Amino acid sequence: MSGQNIVTPSAENIAASVSAATRGKGLPPVHLWNPPFCGDLDIRIARDGTWFYLGTPIGRPALVKLFSSILKKEAGKYYLVTPVEKVGIQVDDAPFVAVDVEHRDGDLHFTTQVGDTMIAGPDHPIRVERDPETGEPSPYVLVRSNLEALIDRKSFYRLVDLGLHEIWKGESWFGLRSQSTFFPMIPSKELTI
């Protein structure tokens, strides 16, 4: 690579590049961007949704929101993508946390820690993973593309209060309904009363 200037990616360079590319027009078209991989950046998203840069929490909500708008997941790995570079980051669980849910007009409306909103349904399914040893649930809702939000505890408790039993794949399940779609959470027979 002699004769080429290689610029090490930084959070500041990425933020400037995204701001220039989007100019406030909503979410960037990351699905159209396929720049070369430029290495890993020391950014980590903790399970509680806190973003860290070089081991320190990022204290500027606007910067976190900007970075969250350029997230991309490919082959199980997470990247921040701009039109000119792609850098790897670490995500402890899911890149988003659903911090609120409202039940309006029979549908479930979620809000993430960075202000994304979605209505659970065919385009934004809810799924529940259960720890194989403890059985403890980890609920998720799809935010966009293949990026999910972990549903926080208080919101999950609200969802449980809204749950109902329905037949799903020939068996009774306890789950949720939104946008005429049933989302199974746990087989009815496994619920303890």
C-alpha positions as semicolon CSV with decimal commas, in nm:
position;residue;x (nm);y (nm);z (nm)
1;M;0,000;0,000;0,000
2;S;0,288;0,232;-0,059
3;G;0,202;0,575;-0,188
4;Q;-0,145;0,572;-0,027
5;N;-0,238;0,774;0,279
6;I;-0,434;0,556;0,516
7;V;-0,646;0,749;0,762
8;T;-0,724;0,571;1,086
9;P;-1,097;0,592;1,148
10;S;-1,207;0,798;1,445
11;A;-1,541;0,880;1,596
12;E;-1,499;1,242;1,488
13;N;-1,427;1,150;1,123
14;I;-1,729;0,920;1,112
15;A;-1,960;1,182;1,263
16;A;-1,846;1,446;1,013
17;S;-1,885;1,208;0,719
18;V;-2,238;1,106;0,819
19;S;-2,348;1,462;0,884
20;A;-2,228;1,564;0,538
21;A;-2,393;1,262;0,370
22;T;-2,735;1,297;0,529
23;R;-2,781;1,670;0,592
24;G;-3,075;1,600;0,824
25;K;-3,277;1,396;0,569
26;G;-3,368;1,113;0,807
27;L;-3,194;0,779;0,834
28;P;-2,894;0,736;0,605
29;P;-2,924;0,469;0,334
30;V;-2,666;0,236;0,494
31;H;-2,809;-0,056;0,295
32;L;-2,673;0,116;-0,018
33;W;-2,329;0,185;0,126
34;N;-2,063;-0,082;0,084
35;P;-1,730;0,090;0,151
36;P;-1,408;-0,095;0,233
37;F;-1,350;-0,222;0,587
38;C;-1,113;0,014;0,767
39;G;-1,057;-0,180;1,090
40;D;-1,215;-0,186;1,431
41;L;-1,295;0,123;1,634
42;D;-1,297;0,111;2,015
43;I;-1,671;0,168;2,043
44;R;-1,885;-0,064;2,253
45;I;-2,259;-0,072;2,315
46;A;-2,331;-0,217;2,659
47;R;-2,636;-0,435;2,727
48;D;-2,811;-0,138;2,891
49;G;-2,773;0,069;2,571
50;T;-2,484;0,286;2,691
51;W;-2,232;0,369;2,417
52;F;-1,862;0,376;2,509
53;Y;-1,572;0,527;2,312
54;L;-1,222;0,434;2,428
55;G;-1,376;0,292;2,747
56;T;-1,560;0,613;2,840
57;P;-1,938;0,661;2,809
58;I;-2,033;0,891;2,523
59;G;-2,209;1,175;2,702
60;R;-2,352;1,353;2,398
61;P;-2,696;1,207;2,315
62;A;-2,690;1,367;1,968
63;L;-2,365;1,186;1,883
64;V;-2,503;0,852;2,005
65;K;-2,818;0,909;1,797
66;L;-2,603;0,990;1,492
67;F;-2,392;0,677;1,535
68;S;-2,702;0,462;1,589
69;S;-2,834;0,581;1,253
70;I;-2,535;0,429;1,067
71;L;-2,532;0,088;1,233
72;K;-2,520;-0,216;1,010
73;K;-2,508;-0,586;1,095
74;E;-2,341;-0,826;0,854
75;A;-2,266;-1,192;0,922
76;G;-2,327;-1,147;1,295
77;K;-2,091;-0,849;1,331
78;Y;-2,177;-0,484;1,387
79;Y;-2,034;-0,191;1,193
80;L;-2,063;0,183;1,165
81;V;-2,088;0,257;0,794
82;T;-2,045;0,578;0,598
83;P;-2,021;0,622;0,221
84;V;-1,641;0,596;0,245
85;E;-1,557;0,368;0,538
86;K;-1,681;0,078;0,746
87;V;-1,551;0,017;1,099
88;G;-1,624;-0,267;1,337
89;I;-1,767;-0,206;1,683
90;Q;-1,861;-0,429;1,977
91;V;-2,220;-0,488;2,086
92;D;-2,273;-0,677;2,413
93;D;-2,628;-0,790;2,333
94;A;-2,851;-0,580;2,105
95;P;-2,756;-0,238;1,969
96;F;-3,078;-0,077;2,095
97;V;-3,285;-0,091;2,413
98;A;-3,662;-0,047;2,402
99;V;-3,713;0,181;2,701
100;D;-4,088;0,234;2,665
101;V;-4,394;0,061;2,527
102;E;-4,750;0,188;2,493
103;H;-5,059;-0,013;2,411
104;R;-5,265;0,208;2,177
105;D;-5,555;0,101;1,957
106;G;-5,465;-0,264;2,015
107;D;-5,105;-0,226;1,897
108;L;-4,773;-0,212;2,081
109;H;-4,574;0,109;2,021
110;F;-4,206;0,095;2,124
111;T;-3,946;0,370;2,176
112;T;-3,572;0,304;2,198
113;Q;-3,307;0,481;2,405
114;V;-3,212;0,688;2,098
115;G;-3,568;0,787;2,007
116;D;-3,647;0,533;1,733
117;T;-4,013;0,435;1,733
118;M;-4,185;0,133;1,586
119;I;-4,510;-0,060;1,611
120;A;-4,473;-0,432;1,674
121;G;-4,610;-0,628;1,380
122;P;-4,495;-0,819;1,074
123;D;-4,224;-0,560;0,999
124;H;-4,117;-0,528;1,364
125;P;-4,160;-0,871;1,524
126;I;-4,114;-0,945;1,892
127;R;-3,914;-1,250;1,992
128;V;-3,814;-1,395;2,328
129;E;-3,491;-1,585;2,394
130;R;-3,480;-1,794;2,710
131;D;-3,162;-1,874;2,899
132;P;-3,125;-2,254;2,869
133;E;-3,009;-2,287;3,232
134;T;-3,228;-2,039;3,421
135;G;-3,521;-2,002;3,181
136;E;-3,497;-1,623;3,222
137;P;-3,641;-1,444;2,919
138;S;-3,466;-1,184;2,705
139;P;-3,728;-1,013;2,487
140;Y;-3,643;-0,825;2,166
141;V;-3,822;-0,619;1,903
142;L;-3,685;-0,558;1,554
143;V;-3,603;-0,190;1,500
144;R;-3,487;-0,191;1,137
145;S;-3,308;-0,421;0,894
146;N;-3,161;-0,688;1,120
147;L;-3,103;-0,458;1,419
148;E;-3,295;-0,538;1,735
149;A;-3,375;-0,368;2,065
150;L;-3,363;-0,552;2,394
151;I;-3,690;-0,473;2,570
152;D;-3,612;-0,333;2,914
153;R;-3,753;-0,492;3,229
154;K;-4,027;-0,238;3,307
155;S;-4,156;-0,253;2,949
156;F;-4,146;-0,633;2,953
157;Y;-4,357;-0,639;3,271
158;R;-4,612;-0,416;3,097
159;L;-4,615;-0,658;2,803
160;V;-4,672;-0,956;3,033
161;D;-4,979;-0,777;3,173
162;L;-5,111;-0,750;2,815
163;G;-5,035;-1,111;2,726
164;L;-5,294;-1,368;2,620
165;H;-5,313;-1,735;2,537
166;E;-5,357;-1,844;2,176
167;I;-5,303;-2,156;1,973
168;W;-4,977;-2,128;1,780
169;K;-4,845;-2,417;1,572
170;G;-5,102;-2,650;1,728
171;E;-5,011;-2,568;2,089
172;S;-5,134;-2,314;2,344
173;W;-4,886;-2,030;2,394
174;F;-4,880;-1,719;2,609
175;G;-4,784;-1,420;2,396
176;L;-4,866;-1,079;2,258
177;R;-5,077;-0,947;1,974
178;S;-5,007;-0,633;1,771
179;Q;-5,102;-0,539;1,415
180;S;-5,308;-0,860;1,390
181;T;-4,993;-1,067;1,453
182;F;-4,940;-1,306;1,744
183;F;-4,593;-1,319;1,901
184;P;-4,544;-1,631;2,115
185;M;-4,344;-1,585;2,437
186;I;-4,372;-1,911;2,631
187;P;-4,577;-2,231;2,601
188;S;-4,886;-2,199;2,823
189;K;-4,803;-2,528;2,999
190;E;-4,470;-2,383;3,117
191;L;-4,628;-2,089;3,299
192;T;-4,632;-2,120;3,676
193;I;-4,925;-1,970;3,860
